[in-house]
Amino acid sequence: MAKHYSLRRRLIWVTSVFSLLLGCILVFTAYKVALHETNQILDEQMRYLADRTARQPLYNLDSHFQANHEYHEEDLLVDIWAYDDQRHLQDENQLLMPPVKKAGFYSQETRQGTLRAYVLPLENYQIQVSQLEKVRKVVALELAASMFLPYGFILPFALLGLMGIIRRNLKPFDDFKRELTQRDSNDLSPIHDETYPEELLPTIEEMNRLFERILESQQEQKQFVADAAHELRTPITALNLQTKILLSQFPDHAALQNLSKGLARIQHLVTQLLALAKQDVSLSAIERHSSFELNDVTLNCVEQLMNLAVEKDIDLGFVRNESVKMVSVEPTVHSIVFNLIDNAIKYTPAAGLINISVYEDGEYACAQIEDSGPGIDPEHYDKVLKRFYRVHHHLEVGSGLGLSIVDKATSRLGGQLQLLRSEELGGLSVLVRIPKQPPHH
């Protein structure tokens, strides 16, 4: 996997390195400027001292240069010697220049380093004012360092300030990431670009176009499923009726019985697909919130499914029935409760029990359905919420869409779905918590 880098860290690192390089350039430049200025000043002092010495009575003068002495910029070596006495020129410890014809500055390599000297030739004497160049370099370096000290002191605080500025200016990227991560997986609404810098606008525009294409593709797919399920409903219902008529005439025909079971399963699957497609195709803009009581919706579902419970001699009833008023999408709530009770009836054995509880818990309206069926192992709780996944497919005709429909519908209403084992009945306990008021209220 490719290793990604942090733009923020890279900017901070590059800025820090750039600031250090800038500091080095500043020291180097300051050193060059200071060396140039120091040379000019000290050269002028050397020329002035030589001219002033020439106006005085002249005699041989030895500067007595000391190799181990630490000289400073104010220390100038003054030597005066007569042309007719050049013995000292043979002394290696001396720093004297040979006779010159023209006054000026001369450089000479010595054992102690490069010597900078101003030589003034006179009629009988030669005056030399000299200084080691390394002394000047030390002075220039000290001046440059003194100029860098304020920069070095301010640099850490400047870097901290730059880090804060970089973080603040890159905050829109964090906001953009946070907006995407906090979005629901089904939220394909356009990203509003009013609060983002222009550097992010091309990305936002492309993402909005992508959202539009995905939304159009999803709507086409969902509409196709809805249309197909609706078109299949009528012929399958007709086939089922014809099969029942044949079974009434030939009740012991095994092939007809198998055909009837297959048609019943197909009819159930088409019904579930149609319910699922209706949920998928429906848009929040056309959902109508209304005021109703959860008790009435649950009782209506019980009445619709009571005949199935009677056929299996199942004791279906309320163990807790509080009056719960809510404002929500009534058809969706009806679909949730209907599918849960239908599932419970399917997987509860004959002469079993199904308990229904309706109550309120703070801001939530709760419906809990418990049965005495085989239940579901906890490791399968997440899997049974997926489409077409069935645990007890050998026990009852089904499609594996019931709990998926319930989970999707509950999520769209901002509610919660919880699967547990019923402590009282031993089977599955499904708890649905739906806000009594829609999120925008």
N, C-alpha and C positions, 0 to 999 in steps of 0.2 A: 504494500500500500504506500502510495506517495506521501511523503512527509510534508505537511502544510506549514507555512510560516505565518507568524502574526504580523500584520501590517503595523500595528501599534508598536510592538517591540522593535521591529526593524527601523521604524522612523526614529524612535528614541535612540537606538544604537547608532544609526547613521548620523544623527544630530550631535551625539556626544563625540563621536570620532571626528566629525567635521570641526567641532568647537576646539578639540585638542590640537588638530592640525592647524587651525587658525591661530591658536596660541603659539604654536611652534613657529609659524610664519611671522607672527608678531615679534617674537623674541629675536629671530634671525634678522628681520628688517630693522628692529630697534638697535640691534648690535651693530649693523652696518652703518646706520645713521650716526650712532654714538661714536663709532670709531672714526668716521669721517670728521665729525665735529671736533673730537679730541685731537686728531692730527692737525687740524687747522689751528686750534688754539695753542697747542704745545709747539707747533712749528713757528708760530708767530712769537711765542715767548723765547724760543731758542734764537731766532733772528734778532730780536730786540736785545737779548743778553749779549750776543756776540758784538753787535754794533756799539753797545754801551761800553763793553770791555775795551774795544779798539780805541776809545777816546781817552782811556786812562794810560798812565805810564806802563809800558809792557816789560815783562820779565817772564822767565820760564815758570810755568805753573803745571803741576801734576795733579790730576783729579783723584788719584789713589783709588782706582776702582777695586771693589771687594767682591769677589765672585760669590761668596756665600751670604752677602747682605741682601735683604729684601728691600728693593727700591720702590718708591711710589712716584706718582705723576709729577710731584713738585720737586723731585730730585733730578737735577740736571748736572751732567758731568762737564766741567769746563777745563780744557787743556790749552796751554800756550807754550809753543816751542819755537826755537830759533832755527832758521834754515841751516846755519853752519854747525849745528849740533843735532845729528839724527841717530844717535846711538840708541835712544829709547825706542826707535821704530823696530829694533830687532827683538825687543822684549815681548814675549807671547802674552804676558798679562796686561799689556797696554792695549788700549782700544783706539790708538791714534791712526788717522788716515795718512797716506803718503801725501807729499806736496801736490796741491791742485792749483790750476791757473785761474779758475773762475769760482767766485763765491756761489754757494748753493747747497742744496740738500743732497746727501749721498747715503747710500746703504752699504753695509759691509757685514759679511758673515764672520762671526767670531765663535770662539768656543762656548761663549755664554749665550749665543743666539744672534739674531739679526740686530745690527746696530743702526739706528737712525741718527744721522749727524748733520749739523749745519757747519760748513767750513768757510772761514773768511780769511783768504790769503792777503797778507800785507807785504810791505817792502822787505822786512827782515824776519817777520814772525808769521806764524799761521795759528789762527784762533779756531778752536773746535769746541762746539757745544753739542753733546751727544746724549742719547737716551736709548735704552733697549726697547725694541718694538713690543716685546711681550708685556712690558709695563703698560703700554697704551691699550693693548688688547684686554688686559685685566680690567683696566678702568672702563673700557667700553662694555665689557661683559657685565660689570657691576651695575652700570647705568641701565643696561637692557633688562637685567634681573629686577632692578627696582621698578622699572616700568611694568614688568610682567606681574609683580606681586599683587597689585589691585585686581588685575584680570584673573589671576589664579584664585584670589579670595572670592571674587564675585562668581567665578565659573560654576561651582557646585549649586549655588542658589539660582543661577541662570538656567542650569540644566533641569533643576526641579521645576522651575517655572515653565520651561519648554515642555516637560513631561505633562504638566497640568494642561497646557494649551493644546498639546496633541490629543490627550484624552478627551478634552472638552470638544474639540473639533471633529473627533471620530465618534462622538456619542451618537450621531444619527445612524451610524452603521449598527451600533448595539441596539438602538431603538427599532431599527428595521428587522434585525434578527429576532428581537423579543416579540415583535408583532407577528412574525411568521410562526414562531414556536408556540405562541398562545392561541393561535387559530385552531378552530375545530377542523378535523380532517375533512369534513364535508363543506367547509366554508370556502367558496370560490368567488366571493364578492371582490370587486376591484380594490386594490390598495390605494388609499388616498395619498397623494404626493405633495400636499400643501406644506407639510412640516419637514420635508427632506431637501437636502441641497441638490443643486443641478447635476452633480456628478452621479447621483443615484437615479435620476429620472429615466435614463435609457433602460436601466435594469428593471425599474418598476413598470415602465411601459411594456417591456417584453413579457414580464410576468403576468401583467393584466391580460395581454393578448393570449398567453398560454392558458390562463384561467378561463377565458371566454371559449377557447377551443375545447378544453376539457369539459366545460359545462354543456356546451352544445352536443358533444359526443355522448355524454352521460344521459342527457335528456332524450336524445334519439334512441339510445339503447333501452332506456326505461320505458319510453313510449311504445317501442316495439314489443317488449315483454307484456305490457298492459294490453296492447291490441291483440297479441297472439293468445293470451290467456282468455280474453273476452270472446274471441272467435271460437276457441275450443270449448267454451263452456256449454254452449247450446247443443252441438252434436253429441258431446259426451253425456249430457243429461238425457238426451233422447235415447242413446244406446243403453244407458243404465235402466231406463224405464222399460225398454223392450226386453232387456235381459230379465228383469223382475217378472214380466208377464210370462216369459218362457219358463222361468223357475216355478211359477205358480201352476203351470201345466205339467212340468216335469221336475218335481221337487227333489228327486233322487239322482238327477243327472250330475255326475261329478265334474264334467267339463264345463257345464253351465255355472256350477257353483264357483269354480276357479275363475271363470270369465267375469262373474259378478264381483268377486273380490278384487280382481285387477281393475275393473272399471271404477269400483269404489275408491281405490287408491288413486287412480288418475284424476277422478273428479275432485278428490280432496286436494291433490297436488295443484290442480288448476285453480281451485278456490283460494288456496294459500298464495299461489303466484299472483293472482289478481289482487289479493289484499296487499301483498308486498309491493307490487307495481304501483298501486294507488298511493301508498306511502311515499315511494320514491319519486313519483311524478309530481305529487302535490308540492306546491311552493308555499313558502311562508306568507307570501303576499296574498294568497287566496284562502289561507286558513282563517276560519272564523271562530273567534273565541266567544264563548257564551257562558252564562251562569247556570249551574246545575248541581245536583247532589250526587255524590259518588255512590250513595246507597241505591238511588233509583237506577243508575247505570248497571250496577252489579246485579240488582234484582232482575232487571230485564235480561241480562245474560243468563242468569240461572233459569228463568222461564223458558228461554230459547233452547237450552241444553238439557232441561229436565227429562225430556223423553229418552235421551241417551243414557242418563243416570238410572232411570227406571228400568230400562232394558237390562242393565247389568245389576239391578237391585242394589245400587249404591246409595248410601245415606248422605245426601248432599244438603247442606244447610249452613246457616250463620251461627257462629259462636260469639261473635262480637259485632254489633251493628250500630255504631254511633252515627249521628247525623253530621255529615261532612259536606259543607258547601264549598264549591270551588269555581274558579273562572279558568277555563281551558278549552281545548278542542275536543268536544264531546265525542265525535266519531272515532278519534284516535284513542281516547280513554276506553271507549267501548271495545275497540279492537284488542287492546291490551288485556282487559279483564276476560273477554270472551275466549281468547286463545289460551289463557292460563287455565281457565276452568275446563275448556275442551281437552287440553293436554292432560289435566288431572284425571278426567273421566276415562280417557283412553288407557292410561297406564295404571289405573287403580283396578285391582282384581274384583271379580263379582262379589257382592255383599260387603264391599269395602266402605271406607269412610272418607269424606272430603269436607273439611272445615274451612269456612270463609270468614275472614275478619275484616271489617271496615272501620277505620278510626283515623283520628288526626294526631300528628306529632309535630307540634310547633307550626312551622310554615308549610308543612307537607301533609298531603292527604295520602293515607296508606291503605293498600289492599293486600291482604295476605291469604294465600291459598295453600292449604296443607292437605296431603293425601296419605293413604296407607299403602301406596304402591311400593315398588322395589327401590325407589329413590335413585340417586346418581352419586357416584363416588366423587369426592371433592376434586380429584385431579382432572375430572372431565367438565367441571363447571364452566371454564372458559371455552372449551371446545363446543359444548352444546349450544352456545350462542352464535356459532357460525352457521351459515346456510348449509342445509342438506346433511348436517352431521347428526347421526342418531346413535344412541347408546343401546336402547332396547328395541332394535328394529325387528326382532323376531316376535315381539309380544303383541304388536298392534299395527294396523295399517296407518302409515303416516308419511310425511315428506321431509321432516327435519327442518321445517321452516317456522314452526310455531314460536319457539323461544327467540329465534332470530328476529321475527317480526316484533315481538314484545320488546326486545332489547333496543331495536332501532327506534321504535315509536317512543319508548320511555326516554331515550337519549334526546330525541327531537323536542320533547316537552321539558327538557331540563331536569328530568327525574333520575332516580337511581333504581337499579335492579339488583336484588341480592338473592342468591341461591344458598339454601341451608338444608340440613337434615331436620325433619320434624321430630322434636323431642316427644311429642304426645302420640303421634300416629306412626312414626318410624319411617315414613316415606319422604318425599321431597316437599320442602317448604319454600315457596317463592314469595318474596316481599317486594312490592313496588311502592316507591315513594315519589309522588308527583307534587310539584309546587302548587299550592292552592291559588296562587296568582301568577300570571305569566311574567317572565323576567322584566318586561318593559313597564309593568305596572308599579 
